[in-house]
């Protein structure tokens, strides 16, 4: 608990000044690799976990137990603070969300995000919960977070743009309501422009997380920080990069039947040494 508390304090303090990146490992091995590159914290990825299990992301095929078991393995593989992507909280009620936060803390996590989508398939925008319902769920998560014996950082996500509902005004309204409910960090993934990032950051008095995707990929960490961004996450970018490598190798094997992809691969001994480090 002392170690978890010190990580939690460090993670909370990271949001007070400057801008930092939280890369997203999807298992213990990638967590161990990323831990050696000077990052200040790590974040789990629901997409990366789903892909590794042979599932599509956002299809409710990965449950709370599997998600938290994966998170625990990542926590145990790194000395860094770890926050988790807990999707919509794995339950229909605010009490379910609160229980998820309590169990996340028990798994060694020092933070988590809860989104305002249902996770259920539907027409674009239909997955987004009513504002009042979404706020009740965030409030329950905040209460569970505050009950921990350390500063558990609760991130609230407004997923309009992520689910085909391009309404910046409503996104900001939701983030403001989540902030009022006690969320520590606000997050609207898939913002469509730098102007949207500016509008979100200038409308909130709490730290803002953005997803490095779309037009934001053309900007540096420093440039995003100048807009008011405090935290930058990668979402599914790293596991998708890994999938790209596998697809390219498979195409080469199935096509010309050559092995060029293996020439640039990390050597066996080097891989073994990299992942065998304490």
Secondary structure as UniProt FT lines:
FT   HELIX           2..14
FT   TURN            15..16
FT   STRAND          20..23
FT   HELIX           28..34
FT   TURN            35..38
FT   STRAND          41..43
FT   HELIX           46..52
FT   TURN            53..54
FT   TURN            57..58
FT   HELIX           64..76
FT   STRAND          81..85
FT   TURN            87..88
FT   HELIX           94..106
FT   TURN            107..108
FT   STRAND          111..115
FT   TURN            124..127
FT   HELIX           131..146
FT   STRAND          153..157
FT   HELIX           161..163
FT   HELIX           168..180
FT   TURN            181..182
FT   STRAND          185..187
FT   TURN            189..190
FT   HELIX           194..202
FT   STRAND          207..211
FT   HELIX           214..218
FT   HELIX           221..226
FT   TURN            227..228
FT   STRAND          231..233
FT   TURN            235..236
FT   HELIX           237..254
FT   TURN            255..256
FT   HELIX           260..263
FT   HELIX           268..276
//
